[in-house]
Amino acid sequence: MNGQDVVIFAPRRYGKSSLMWRVAQRLVRDRVLVAQVDLMTTPTKEKLAEKLAKAIHDDIATPLFRAKERLRVFSGLRIAPVVTVDPEHGSLGFSFAAGHSREDVDATLERLFDLPGRLGAERNRRVAVVLDEFQEVVEIDPHLPKLMRAVFQEQPEVAHVYLGSRRHMMRRIFSDENEPFWRSAKPMELGVIAESDFAPYIEQRFRAIDSLVLERVLAMTHGHPYATQELCYFLWEESRGGTAGLTELDRALADLLRSEHAHFSLIWDHAASTQRALLQALAVEPGRPYAGAYRHRHNLPAPSSVQRAVEALVGNELVGRGEDGDFRIVEPFFAEWIIRNER
């Protein structure tokens, strides 16, 4: 509401987008214009321009202007978009053909980045622009952050919200003094949900759940938002409205692992042999794989090879370090999947 830029980062499936969706609902009720673009679906600058144009049209221009006036907001673009109409829903789509010069594409993007603030200021309305999976901006074009920052810093009436799941990349973008976005947004890191908050929430949604089962669910998921809800979904299905006991929990976990098999198999297939060996060790025993005793117990290779494997897995956010200093598998239920598939 006060134009503060915010960066929210957390691993995948922690609920960043869901949280932002709820916030957006409240902001819209307070007459704030909220436009959102997911950079995961914009692999090129032309695709980014398309998504921006649609978000500006649907979420900013539509509440402000009559139908025949909405497209006029794009009249100053260096590259004119091709506008299409969905015959089923009547919604508009925007496309920017490839093949234009870099200068023309950048000028078009610069104008699109400027539009939310200009349109909001004309009608005295606050604006929030949400950029999901913001770390992808570097993959689209390494020079794009500089262009965006140059526009955004001139928009005090616009709150920019940056969501990101690759924490190390997000930290570099916003914490490296050599980066354009250095210290430009208030950081918020989402953690797991406290068991004291999750337990009553779960209990209220079951007709009956054994207290030991509830403890085991939270011990398995450690309060991970998506994982906890996923396991509870299968547990609810197994209990079929009755009491959720230990037998139902065992079946629910088996059902969950079957549903995640394709996802975990893809992760496993992309892992190098040393990474697989390290994952097998950490699945059985979270710990410190650089230590000689740990490597000996799990038949791991030399420290240099283990270090490369750790760095790769940490970079992919499959492995993380706990407060106790031990490395452990981050992906919920992946360790259990590895153990069961070793048998």
Order of alpha helices (4+ residues) and beta strands (2+ residues): beta-alpha-beta-alpha-alpha-beta-beta-alpha-beta-alpha-alpha-beta-alpha-beta-alpha-beta-alpha-alpha-beta-alpha-alpha-alpha-alpha-alpha-beta-beta-alpha
